Amino acid sequence: MGKDGGGRPAGLWRARAHGAFNVASGVWPLMHLPSFEKVFGPKEDDWLVRTVAGLLLGVGWTQLRAGSTPEGMRNARRIGVATAATLLAIDLVYVPRGRIRATYLLDAAAEIAWLAVWLRRPGAPDVSAGQARSTEPA
C-alpha cells in the first residue's frame, strides 16, 4: 500500500471523508427529525428512521476510526462499499414506487459518488487536496 504526501496510507482520506458523511447522515434525524422529514418526507415509523440513523452513525464512526494499516483500509473499503450500495439500492427501488420522496435521489447521487471513490481501479491516479496519490490494493 502506498503512502500519500503526508506519510499516511493512500486512501485513508476516503475512510475519513465517507465516515464523516455517514456520521452526519446519522446524526441529522437523531438530532432534529422534523427538519429531516421536511426534506425527505414524513415517516410512519420513527423507530425505523432512528434505527437506520444509529446504524449510519456506527458505520461512520467505524470508518473514521479505521486503522491506517492495509487491513484497516480494506475493512473501511468493504464497509464503505456495502453501505453505499445498500442505500443506493433502497433509493433506486423505492423512489420509483413512490414509497419515498424523490429527494432521496440526491442521496442516490451521493452513494454513486461514494461507490466511484471506493471502487477506483487500484493504481489509478487519486487526486485529493490537489496532490496526486496512489490507491490502496483492493
Wavefront OBJ file of the C-alpha trace (Angstrom):
o trace
v 0.000 0.000 0.000
v 1.360 3.376 -0.940
v 1.613 6.478 1.171
v 0.313 9.936 0.452
v 2.468 13.064 0.655
v 1.942 13.285 4.445
v 3.111 9.729 5.172
v -0.446 8.434 5.683
v -1.675 5.317 3.870
v -3.054 6.174 0.453
v -6.825 6.112 0.648
v -7.101 6.981 4.334
v -8.825 10.199 3.280
v -11.610 8.072 1.731
v -12.379 6.347 5.011
v -12.348 9.633 6.913
v -14.463 11.538 4.379
v -17.046 8.784 3.952
v -17.110 8.273 7.702
v -17.834 11.957 8.284
v -20.595 11.832 5.661
v -22.191 8.786 7.296
v -21.933 10.269 10.790
v -23.615 13.467 9.585
v -26.283 11.423 7.792
v -26.995 9.541 11.016
v -26.860 12.481 13.380
v -29.322 14.658 11.452
v -32.520 12.629 12.000
v -31.477 11.784 15.555
v -30.958 15.426 16.462
v -33.836 17.017 14.528
v -36.328 14.630 12.968
v -38.727 17.434 11.897
v -36.170 19.044 9.560
v -35.152 15.640 8.208
v -38.804 14.881 7.437
v -39.254 18.267 5.729
v -36.588 17.257 3.220
v -37.189 13.516 2.918
v -40.881 13.308 3.753
v -42.894 12.278 6.788
v -42.201 8.815 8.152
v -44.709 6.366 9.556
v -42.195 4.624 11.760
v -39.903 6.983 13.644
v -38.260 3.965 15.280
v -37.099 2.772 11.848
v -35.651 6.183 10.955
v -33.809 6.195 14.277
v -32.570 2.637 13.731
v -31.106 3.448 10.310
v -29.666 6.684 11.694
v -27.981 4.786 14.519
v -26.551 2.255 12.093
v -25.173 5.049 9.882
v -23.660 6.672 12.942
v -21.966 3.406 13.884
v -20.742 2.769 10.335
v -19.416 6.313 10.056
v -17.657 6.128 13.405
v -16.056 2.842 12.351
v -14.832 4.430 9.121
v -13.462 7.449 10.977
v -11.563 5.153 13.336
v -10.307 2.765 10.629
v -6.756 1.640 11.206
v -4.175 3.029 8.829
v -2.862 -0.474 8.086
v -3.591 -2.214 4.785
v -6.151 -4.421 6.578
v -7.757 -1.360 8.173
v -8.087 0.246 4.753
v -9.557 -2.939 3.251
v -12.131 -3.081 6.055
v -13.002 0.596 5.604
v -13.439 -0.051 1.881
v -15.678 -3.076 2.478
v -17.952 -1.225 4.866
v -17.997 1.840 2.607
v -18.976 -0.142 -0.489
v -21.571 -2.218 1.376
v -23.192 0.826 2.963
v -23.257 2.911 -0.219
v -24.569 0.017 -2.332
v -27.325 -0.781 0.160
v -28.505 2.813 0.466
v -28.336 3.273 -3.312
v -30.434 0.158 -3.899
v -33.096 1.370 -1.464
v -33.184 4.795 -3.123
v -33.469 3.352 -6.638
v -36.154 0.814 -5.735
v -38.424 2.886 -3.513
v -38.351 6.317 -5.196
v -39.886 4.955 -8.440
v -42.517 3.079 -6.409
v -43.482 6.336 -4.700
v -42.730 4.891 -1.264
v -40.075 7.535 -0.544
v -39.703 11.088 -1.869
v -37.758 11.960 -4.989
v -35.345 13.909 -2.762
v -33.821 10.515 -1.976
v -32.354 10.699 -5.488
v -29.960 13.278 -4.012
v -28.811 10.562 -1.644
v -28.610 8.137 -4.581
v -26.239 10.539 -6.341
v -24.089 10.776 -3.219
v -23.992 6.990 -2.862
v -22.974 6.611 -6.520
v -20.153 9.074 -5.855
v -19.001 7.085 -2.803
v -19.051 3.865 -4.823
v -16.962 5.555 -7.510
v -14.474 6.689 -4.860
v -14.202 3.245 -3.275
v -14.233 1.205 -6.485
v -11.441 3.045 -8.232
v -9.091 0.791 -10.126
v -6.084 0.052 -7.874
v -3.110 2.031 -9.084
v -5.253 4.674 -10.796
v -4.240 8.243 -10.025
v -6.035 9.527 -6.950
v -6.289 13.280 -6.681
v -7.298 14.767 -3.345
v -6.484 18.161 -1.870
v -4.507 18.966 -5.009
v -1.999 16.118 -4.589
v -1.640 13.046 -6.776
v -1.827 9.884 -4.699
v -1.832 6.187 -5.399
v -4.713 3.972 -4.343
v -4.578 1.050 -1.974
v -4.962 -2.501 -3.206
v -8.481 -3.942 -3.204
l 1 2 3 4 5 6 7 8 9 10 11 12 13 14 15 16 17 18 19 20 21 22 23 24 25 26 27 28 29 30 31 32 33 34 35 36 37 38 39 40 41 42 43 44 45 46 47 48 49 50 51 52 53 54 55 56 57 58 59 60 61 62 63 64 65 66 67 68 69 70 71 72 73 74 75 76 77 78 79 80 81 82 83 84 85 86 87 88 89 90 91 92 93 94 95 96 97 98 99 100 101 102 103 104 105 106 107 108 109 110 111 112 113 114 115 116 117 118 119 120 121 122 123 124 125 126 127 128 129 130 131 132 133 134 135 136 137 138
